Amino acid sequence: RALARAGAPPAPPPPPGRAQGAMEAKSLEKPFMGYSSDGKHRRGVWASVKAVMPILDWLPYYPVRESLLPDVSGGLTLGAVLMGQSLAHADLCKVNLINGPYSCIMPPIVYSMFGTCLHASVGTGGLVSLLTGEQLAQYGDDIDFRTHVGSIMTLEVGLFIFLMGVCKLAFLVRFLSRPALSGFITASAYLIMLSQVVPMLGLPAWVKGGIVSVVRDHVGYLWYLNHATTVLSVLCLAFLMNAKRLKKVKALKFVSDFKELLLMAATCVFAKYFNAQVAGSEGYEWLQPIKVIGPMPSGLPGFSMPLTLSRDDLRLAKEVLPGAIMVALVVFISSFAAAKKFSMKGGYQVKAFNELVGLGLANVVGAANGAVPTQVGLSRCGIAYQCGVQSQLGSGILVAAVVAACTAALSGYLYHVPKCVLNCIIVNGASHLPELDEGAKLWTLFRDPRFNWKSRMEFTVWFGAFCCSMYFGAFIGMAVAVVVSLGLILYQVVNPEITELGYRAADGDNHARGERARKWMNLKHHQSRREDRILVCRLEGPLFYANVDSLQEYLDDMEVQFQEETGDAYKGIILSAAAIPFIDTTATSTLQEMIKSYSERRILFFIANTFGQAGRFVSDKIEESMEKELTNQSDRDYLKSCSTVDDFVELIRRHHSGKCQALQKVSVMMRSGSQYKKLPEPEP
């Protein structure tokens, strides 16, 4: 209003769309009526509550006309997909099949209240199911007991993820390197597919192990395969892998979207008719019936705490805790990666805190329904994005409603669904997981001699994680991937990359103050030249107590090597701190000692190109030590204006040109490795 009275033109209106509606909604928002008399405090509390539960922020202003139709369409599609996948994933988890759909009712609703990814579809997943199944397989053949242990494991997974969010520990997953995770995921995908081959062939239940162990140790077992089951598995797998091509035909697009449910319905009718023919007609004695799911409980799950204070439950909770922690890490890593990917596509932001709290509480509440560990599915996020889902209403709440309706109404009709169809659904989902392109990219870097050993070692990490996961199993492979990643981080931190620099030959060897700075590059480059009797090097990474000794050893070795090759001594050493973001007090003390030690050998030591925290430490703690070693007042005044490598090169030249005649020949004893060498006397 003040601008209008002053005659200023009004501000242009915001562009139409969803952002404008959100801005208008914000302006109509009423302050939270809390218990405090301080209005600012009340609004702060309400803002904090909405930050934890974003649904309170967007649901009251949900644009029904614009968003309801795409949300309903996406919810129906995702619900149908998840209904079929959850049954298959429950079989992979080695729990009761009905617990798969149970896992997709409450977790999506809870995540929708706390999560920040619009396209996140929370439910069962192949990779998490594989890890869960490996842990539950050791609890015998009683499927009801395994289901109970799985619920306890889900509770621990949820609690661990929730505590990670409350304690702001999302950064811990960053220690798992991308190559190690990629190798583990690729191997796990092949393990999932190989584990489904035996039931897809219809081999008897007494055949233990995967297809690899059967072919290697008991190839004769293949004579017991079920021909009808094998043919049906091949046809079902071919349909699932080629159904996406039907999207190009508008009239058949629904077949591609609901391929799992349609396949289950069609094979259910076929298996019922086929098994009846085999059992009651003559001439089919050579055929074996197709194994079906069998009876399933009807209705929705009840709520009951999976973990009691009994001695047996507490013992089980202690036993599955290591596996639950590993599964929790995989749940968050895979879920956050999927959420991050589609938030970038959609142009919005996801918050790690909300994702951790949402996934954690989703698994905690799901455990009360007998759920297995749940995650955000990458492929289902892609379906939500393609359907144009606008909010968590379409990707979570409506999906849970569809799964609940199907579970209540159709569970009694799943009796004749062939088990091999569930195995085919698992194989089709796992076929999209391998990251061979990542391994090919790392192999290209490994073969390129231009990169250092650290960049080239990433392929070794990828291949090692892949081989360990394939040989020892997914759980041990994941543990190896974590250990290798942590070891690689520690080794790189303790042994930072230190590069000797030279100036570009085209810039010339004489540089006057005020001229354009010379370009300094790796001395191995064919266009670079070494500065006369001056060592210029660059350390990449923080300089602190764990790696400052590596810098000292590198400089000592370079000094010994230079004197052995040239019979001369350095005039100065310049450390470029352009890639050093942090220096601690231990490194500061060591640098001060190095400056004094080099000065006793008539070598000046300077630190150039400092910035940020490292620059403040150098200015406050180290610059005084560098100044003490300059005997000429004019050199001390010059030091205060030095910042670049060229500035310090000029300072070293000035200092030695005035002190050249006063230098005395000294014999220097340098320690290199474990041997002491007597070096030649430096020339003045």
Secondary structure as UniProt FT lines:
FT   HELIX           2..5
FT   TURN            6..7
FT   HELIX           18..28
FT   HELIX           39..52
FT   HELIX           55..58
FT   HELIX           59..61
FT   HELIX           64..93
FT   TURN            97..98
FT   HELIX           99..102
FT   TURN            103..105
FT   HELIX           106..114
FT   TURN            118..119
FT   STRAND          122..123
FT   HELIX           126..136
FT   HELIX           137..139
FT   HELIX           143..166
FT   TURN            167..168
FT   HELIX           170..175
FT   HELIX           178..195
FT   HELIX           197..200
FT   TURN            201..202
FT   TURN            205..206
FT   HELIX           211..217
FT   HELIX           219..224
FT   HELIX           227..242
FT   HELIX           243..248
FT   HELIX           250..252
FT   HELIX           253..257
FT   HELIX           259..280
FT   TURN            282..283
FT   TURN            285..286
FT   HELIX           311..346
FT   HELIX           352..367
FT   TURN            368..370
FT   STRAND          375..376
FT   HELIX           378..386
FT   TURN            387..388
FT   HELIX           393..397
FT   HELIX           398..410
FT   HELIX           411..413
FT   TURN            415..416
FT   HELIX           419..430
FT   TURN            431..432
FT   HELIX           436..447
FT   TURN            449..450
FT   HELIX           453..472
FT   HELIX           474..494
FT   STRAND          497..504
FT   HELIX           505..507
FT   TURN            513..514
FT   STRAND          520..522
FT   TURN            523..524
FT   TURN            526..527
FT   STRAND          528..529
FT   TURN            532..533
FT   STRAND          534..540
FT   TURN            545..547
FT   HELIX           548..566
FT   STRAND          572..576
FT   TURN            578..579
FT   HELIX           585..600
FT   TURN            601..602
FT   STRAND          604..608
FT   HELIX           612..617
FT   HELIX           618..622
FT   HELIX           623..628
FT   HELIX           633..639
FT   TURN            640..641
FT   HELIX           645..659
FT   HELIX           660..662
FT   STRAND          669..672
FT   TURN            673..674
FT   STRAND          675..678
//
